[in-house]
């Protein structure tokens, strides 16, 4: 295992960088270099491994519900409000560190 010089927790910048890319990683949207970086990090980072497992479960669960019902499309105004709220939450989280 590679020895990392960071704390391995939800406030650690190295872990936050990995957390931010895990969804893209699971969806196969990252290039090989980024995948290698994530795989190297999670090889010895239990909090990131646990986060990845939880994210995989969420993705699998959401895929089970796809196509089970026709949800009406969200109005663009609501989608924009949700996007803004999400971005504000991310900024607050970053500022808290």
N, C-alpha and C positions, 0 to 999 in steps of 0.2 A: 504494500500500500504506500501511496505517496504521503509524505508528511506535510500537512498544511499548517501554515502559521496564522491561524485565525481561531476564533472561539467556537464555531459550529453552533450557532443559534439564530433565532429569528431577527436579531439585531445586527448580526455580523454582515458587513458589506459583501463579502464573498458569497455567503449563503443567499443574501437578498438578490444578488445578480443571477444566481442559479434559479431561485424561486421564480424570478421574473420570466425566465425562458422555458420553464418546464412544460407549459401547455404547448408551446411551439415544438418542443422536443418530442412530446408524445404524438403530436400530429404529423411528425416527419417534415417539418417546415424549416429546419435548421441545416446549415451545411455541415460537412464532416468535421471541420475544425471545431465548430461550436459544440457539436455532439461529443467529440472527444473531451473537450473542456468540462462539460457537464458530467460525463461518465467518470472522468478522473476525480472530480470533486466528490461526487456521491459515493465513490468507492470506499471512502472512509469518513463519511459524514452522516451519522445516524439521524440527525434531525431532517436533513434533506432527503434521505431514503424514506423516512416516515411520511414526509410531505408528499413525495412522489407517489407512494403507495395510496395515500388518500386521494390525490388528484386522479390517479388511474381509476379508483373505485367510482369517483364522481363521473368521470367520462364514460365509463362502462354503464353506469346507471342511467345517465342521460341518453345514451344510445338505445337503451332498452325501451325508453319512452318515445323515441322518434317514431312518427307514423302511427301512433296509437290513437291519435285524435287530431282533429283539425282545429288548432288554436287560431283565433283570428289574428291577423297581422297587427302588431303594435303600431299605434299612430306615430308618425315621425316626431311629433312634439314630445311624446312620452319617451321615446327612444333617446332623444337628445337630452332630456332631463336626467334619465338614468345614466347616460354616458358622463354627463357633468358631475353627477353625484359620485360616481365611481372614481373619476379623476380627482375630485376633491378629497375623497377618502384616502386615495393613494398618496396625495401630497401631505395630508395630515400624518399619515403613517411614516413617511420619509422624514418629516420635520420632527417627529417624536424621537427619532434616533439621534 
